[in-house]
Amino acid sequence: MALDTTTFDLHRTLPLKPEKLWEVMTDPKHREKWGGPDAETVLVVDAADLRVGGQDRHRCGPADAPEFVVETRWYDLTGPERAVFTETLIIGGEPICTSLVTYSLTAAGPGTELGVTVAVSSFSGPETLEDFKQGWGGGLDNLERHVAAITADA
């Protein structure tokens, strides 16, 4: 069976300085607010170790059963400019896919240009690749809403 892979880039311009956006993207409390792929999905951070070589573990899914596990390992944390990490999605104890993710934050006037590059390998078929891309797109949409709420309160 061939391994299914893809790479995609997502971009957003957000009205926070890079230092503040870095905090929003890496702090577990903020990540729980924006990290799910849609409004009906929760993200629960079970462990966070934000350092090079550190590992995070969180669960995603419906609020009453966030059973999809994501294990993250951090490889580069050059805040507030760049983060590089891997994520493995585990469903029912089985790894479904693994990705290499790069965040790039560049100051742009009063805000930040955010670039997210994701290279993903699916162990469960090609349909996982599109689902994964949609999940990232939804997560960044949630990030935009979360940032809007933060700036409205400021």
VOBA-1610 file (N, C-alpha, C; in pm, whole numbers, padded with zeros to 5 digits, always signed):
BEGIN
Met+00084-00119+00000Met+00000+00000+00000Met+00088+00125+00000Ala+00064+00215-00091Ala+00141+00339-00101Ala+00106+00432+00014Leu+00203+00512+00053Leu+00182+00614+00156Leu+00124+00738+00089Asp+00017+00791+00144Asp-00047+00911+00092Asp+00009+01033+00162Thr+00055+01131+00083Thr+00116+01252+00139Thr+00066+01376+00067Thr+00075+01488+00136Thr+00047+01618+00074Thr+00116+01726+00156Thr+00128+01842+00096Thr+00180+01961+00163Thr+00087+02077+00127Phe+00060+02161+00226Phe-00023+02279+00198Phe+00021+02395+00284Asp-00009+02515+00235Asp+00023+02640+00304Asp-00107+02715+00331Leu-00116+02771+00449Leu-00230+02855+00487Leu-00175+02988+00537His-00247+03096+00508His-00200+03229+00545His-00314+03310+00605Arg-00279+03390+00705Arg-00374+03482+00766Arg-00298+03609+00802Thr-00368+03722+00801Thr-00315+03847+00854Thr-00399+03877+00977Leu-00331+03889+01091Leu-00401+03904+01219Leu-00359+04034+01288Pro-00453+04099+01357Pro-00427+04231+01415Pro-00358+04228+01552Leu-00261+04140+01567Leu-00180+04136+01689Leu-00033+04144+01650Lys+00047+04208+01732Lys+00192+04208+01712Lys+00243+04064+01723Pro+00356+04032+01657Pro+00407+03895+01662Pro+00423+03838+01803Glu+00469+03918+01896Glu+00490+03869+02033Glu+00359+03821+02095Lys+00252+03896+02075Lys+00123+03858+02132Lys+00063+03740+02056Leu+00076+03740+01923Leu+00025+03627+01847Leu+00100+03499+01883Trp+00230+03509+01903Trp+00310+03393+01947Trp+00250+03335+02076Glu+00221+03422+02171Glu+00160+03377+02297Glu+00027+03307+02271Val-00057+03365+02189Val-00189+03308+02159Val-00176+03172+02091Met-00074+03156+02008Met-00058+03031+01934Met+00009+02921+02014Thr+00085+02957+02117Thr+00161+02854+02190Thr+00113+02830+02333Asp+00042+02923+02393Asp-00006+02905+02531Asp-00122+02805+02533Pro-00116+02702+02618Pro-00221+02599+02621Pro-00362+02654+02644Lys-00376+02754+02728Lys-00510+02810+02756Lys-00569+02874+02630His-00485+02945+02556His-00533+03003+02430His-00559+02892+02327Arg-00468+02795+02317Arg-00484+02689+02217Arg-00614+02613+02237Glu-00657+02597+02361Glu-00785+02529+02386Glu-00902+02608+02329Lys-00886+02739+02316Lys-00995+02823+02266Lys-01002+02827+02114Trp-00890+02805+02046Trp-00893+02818+01900Trp-00850+02692+01825Gly-00793+02593+01891Gly-00727+02482+01823Gly-00815+02377+01759Gly-00943+02375+01791Gly-01032+02277+01728Gly-01060+02310+01583Pro-01098+02211+01503Pro-01120+02234+01361Pro-01253+02302+01327Asp-01346+02311+01424Asp-01474+02377+01400Asp-01535+02416+01534Ala-01648+02484+01530Ala-01712+02535+01652Ala-01767+02424+01741Glu-01795+02309+01686Glu-01853+02198+01764Glu-01747+02108+01827Thr-01621+02129+01795Thr-01513+02043+01842Thr-01433+02115+01950Val-01409+02045+02060Val-01326+02101+02166Val-01184+02049+02153Leu-01092+02123+02209Leu-00953+02081+02221Leu-00919+02090+02368Val-00872+01980+02424Val-00836+01973+02565Val-00687+01941+02574Val-00608+02032+02631Val-00465+02010+02646Val-00443+01929+02774Asp-00388+01808+02758Asp-00359+01722+02872Asp-00218+01743+02924Ala-00125+01775+02834Ala+00014+01798+02873Ala+00075+01898+02777Ala+00150+01994+02830Ala+00216+02094+02746Ala+00358+02115+02797Asp+00454+02101+02708Asp+00595+02119+02740Asp+00659+02198+02627Leu+00636+02330+02628Leu+00679+02417+02520Leu+00828+02448+02535Arg+00909+02360+02481Arg+01054+02377+02474Arg+01102+02285+02364Val+01217+02316+02308Val+01273+02228+02205Val+01291+02089+02266Gly+01234+01989+02200Gly+01235+01852+02252Gly+01116+01820+02339Gly+01038+01922+02375Gly+00921+01901+02460Gly+00809+01833+02383Gln+00721+01770+02460Gln+00608+01700+02400Gln+00478+01749+02462Asp+00378+01768+02376Asp+00243+01804+02418Asp+00151+01689+02383Arg+00040+01684+02452Arg-00064+01586+02420Arg-00198+01655+02442His-00283+01648+02341His-00418+01702+02358His-00518+01609+02290Arg-00643+01632+02327Arg-00754+01553+02271Arg-00851+01648+02203Cys-00909+01598+02093Cys-01009+01674+02017Cys-01133+01587+01999Gly-01244+01653+01978Gly-01368+01583+01948Gly-01486+01658+02005Pro-01603+01593+02004Pro-01721+01656+02065Pro-01696+01678+02214Ala-01759+01780+02270Ala-01737+01814+02411Ala-01759+01697+02505Asp-01853+01608+02473Asp-01881+01496+02562Asp-01790+01376+02537Ala-01705+01380+02432Ala-01616+01267+02405Ala-01498+01310+02317Pro-01407+01393+02372Pro-01290+01433+02292Pro-01188+01319+02288Glu-01210+01224+02196Glu-01134+01100+02197Glu-01021+01092+02095Phe-01008+01192+02008Phe-00900+01191+01910Phe-00777+01251+01976Val-00669+01176+01984Val-00547+01219+02054Val-00448+01276+01954Val-00383+01386+01991Val-00277+01444+01910Val-00153+01456+01998Glu-00044+01395+01951Glu+00085+01406+02020Glu+00175+01498+01939Thr+00229+01599+02007Thr+00313+01701+01943Thr+00453+01696+02001Arg+00552+01711+01914Arg+00692+01726+01959Arg+00747+01852+01894Trp+00805+01940+01979Trp+00858+02069+01935Trp+01005+02055+01894Tyr+01040+02108+01775Tyr+01177+02099+01724Tyr+01246+02234+01716Asp+01173+02340+01693Asp+01231+02474+01683Asp+01131+02573+01740Leu+01175+02652+01833Leu+01092+02757+01893Leu+01172+02887+01892Thr+01168+02955+01782Thr+01238+03081+01766Thr+01133+03192+01773Gly+01076+03206+01893Gly+00969+03302+01911Gly+01020+03444+01913Pro+00943+03535+01860Pro+00810+03516+01803Pro+00809+03499+01652Glu+00917+03448+01593Glu+00923+03440+01448Glu+00882+03304+01390Arg+00913+03194+01460Arg+00899+03064+01396Arg+00885+02953+01500Ala+00803+02854+01464Ala+00794+02730+01542Ala+00785+02615+01442Val+00852+02504+01475Val+00847+02384+01393Val+00819+02267+01486Phe+00720+02185+01447Phe+00683+02072+01530Phe+00620+01962+01446Thr+00612+01844+01505Thr+00539+01734+01442Thr+00415+01706+01525Glu+00313+01655+01457Glu+00190+01612+01523Glu+00154+01474+01469Thr+00115+01386+01559Thr+00061+01256+01518Thr-00081+01247+01571Leu-00175+01222+01480Leu-00316+01204+01515Leu-00341+01056+01541Ile-00397+01026+01657Ile-00422+00888+01699Ile-00571+00872+01726Ile-00631+00773+01660Ile-00773+00744+01678Ile-00786+00598+01717Gly-00851+00573+01830Gly-00868+00436+01877Gly-00737+00366+01903Gly-00635+00441+01944Gly-00505+00383+01974Gly-00416+00363+01852Glu-00467+00393+01733Glu-00390+00374+01609Glu-00349+00508+01549Pro-00221+00525+01513Pro-00181+00647+01443Pro-00246+00653+01306Ile-00307+00766+01275Ile-00378+00787+01149Ile-00291+00866+01051Cys-00219+00966+01103Cys-00131+01046+01020Cys-00031+01119+01108Thr+00078+01162+01045Thr+00179+01243+01111Thr+00210+01360+01019Ser+00231+01477+01081Ser+00260+01596+01002Ser+00379+01671+01059Leu+00446+01744+00971Leu+00549+01841+01008Leu+00489+01978+00983Val+00486+02062+01086Val+00419+02192+01078Val+00521+02303+01107Thr+00514+02409+01026Thr+00597+02527+01049Thr+00507+02649+01059Tyr+00522+02724+01169Tyr+00458+02854+01183Tyr+00562+02959+01147Ser+00522+03059+01069Ser+00607+03172+01038Ser+00529+03299+01069Leu+00581+03382+01159Leu+00516+03506+01199Leu+00604+03623+01157Thr+00546+03715+01077Thr+00620+03830+01027Thr+00540+03956+01058Ala+00607+04053+01122Ala+00541+04180+01153Ala+00492+04244+01024Ala+00371+04298+01030Ala+00310+04366+00916Ala+00230+04484+00969Gly+00293+04600+00976Gly+00226+04718+01031Gly+00187+04691+01175Pro+00059+04713+01208Pro+00015+04690+01347Pro-00014+04543+01377Gly+00002+04455+01281Gly-00035+04315+01299Gly+00075+04220+01258Thr+00032+04099+01221Thr+00125+03993+01186Thr+00073+03914+01067Glu+00165+03883+00975Glu+00138+03788+00868Glu+00174+03651+00922Leu+00077+03562+00925Leu+00099+03426+00973Leu+00098+03331+00855Gly+00202+03251+00844Gly+00207+03144+00745Gly+00217+03011+00818Val+00139+02915+00774Val+00144+02780+00832Val+00167+02686+00715Thr+00277+02611+00721Thr+00308+02509+00620Thr+00296+02374+00687Val+00220+02284+00623Val+00196+02151+00679Val+00230+02047+00573Ala+00317+01953+00609Ala+00345+01835+00526Ala+00293+01715+00603Val+00199+01642+00545Val+00132+01534+00619Val+00143+01403+00542Ser+00162+01296+00618Ser+00160+01160+00565Ser+00047+01085+00633Ser-00041+01027+00551Ser-00156+00953+00603Ser-00126+00803+00600Phe-00156+00737+00711Phe-00142+00592+00720Phe-00276+00523+00699Ser-00380+00602+00673Ser-00516+00546+00670Ser-00591+00577+00539Gly-00520+00623+00438Gly-00584+00648+00310Gly-00584+00795+00273Pro-00609+00824+00144Pro-00600+00961+00095Pro-00707+01055+00150Glu-00823+01001+00192Glu-00929+01088+00245Glu-00885+01163+00371Thr-00793+01105+00446Thr-00743+01169+00567Thr-00672+01300+00534Leu-00607+01307+00420Leu-00531+01427+00383Leu-00622+01548+00370Glu-00733+01534+00302Glu-00826+01646+00285Glu-00891+01682+00419Asp-00928+01582+00498Asp-00984+01608+00631Asp-00885+01687+00716Phe-00759+01650+00710Phe-00655+01715+00788Phe-00640+01861+00744Lys-00639+01885+00613Lys-00628+02021+00562Lys-00749+02104+00605Gln-00867+02049+00595Gln-00987+02121+00639Gln-00982+02151+00788Gly-00929+02057+00867Gly-00914+02079+01011Gly-00823+02197+01041Trp-00711+02206+00970Trp-00620+02319+00989Trp-00686+02450+00946Gly-00757+02447+00834Gly-00827+02568+00790Gly-00929+02614+00892Gly-01005+02520+00946Gly-01103+02553+01049Gly-01038+02605+01175Gly-00925+02545+01213Gly-00853+02592+01331Gly-00805+02735+01315Leu-00756+02769+01196Leu-00712+02907+01174Leu-00830+03004+01166Asp-00944+02957+01117Asp-01065+03040+01125Asp-01101+03067+01271Asn-01091+02964+01355Asn-01115+02981+01500Asn-01013+03077+01561Leu-00887+03067+01516Leu-00784+03158+01564Leu-00822+03303+01531Glu-00869+03327+01410Glu-00912+03462+01372Glu-01023+03512+01465Arg-01122+03428+01495Arg-01231+03468+01585Arg-01178+03493+01727His-01087+03410+01773His-01030+03427+01907His-00951+03558+01914Val-00871+03585+01813Val-00794+03710+01810Val-00888+03831+01804Ala-00997+03820+01728Ala-01095+03930+01722Ala-01153+03957+01860Ala-01181+03851+01937Ala-01235+03867+02072Ala-01132+03933+02163Ile-01006+03895+02149Ile-00900+03954+02231Ile-00886+04102+02200Thr-00884+04137+02073Thr-00865+04278+02036Thr-00987+04362+02070Ala-01105+04301+02071Ala-01227+04375+02108Ala-01226+04409+02257Asp-01163+04321+02338Asp-01155+04345+02482Asp-01046+04443+02520Ala-00955+04469+02426Ala-00840+04556+02457Ala-00875+04703+02451
//
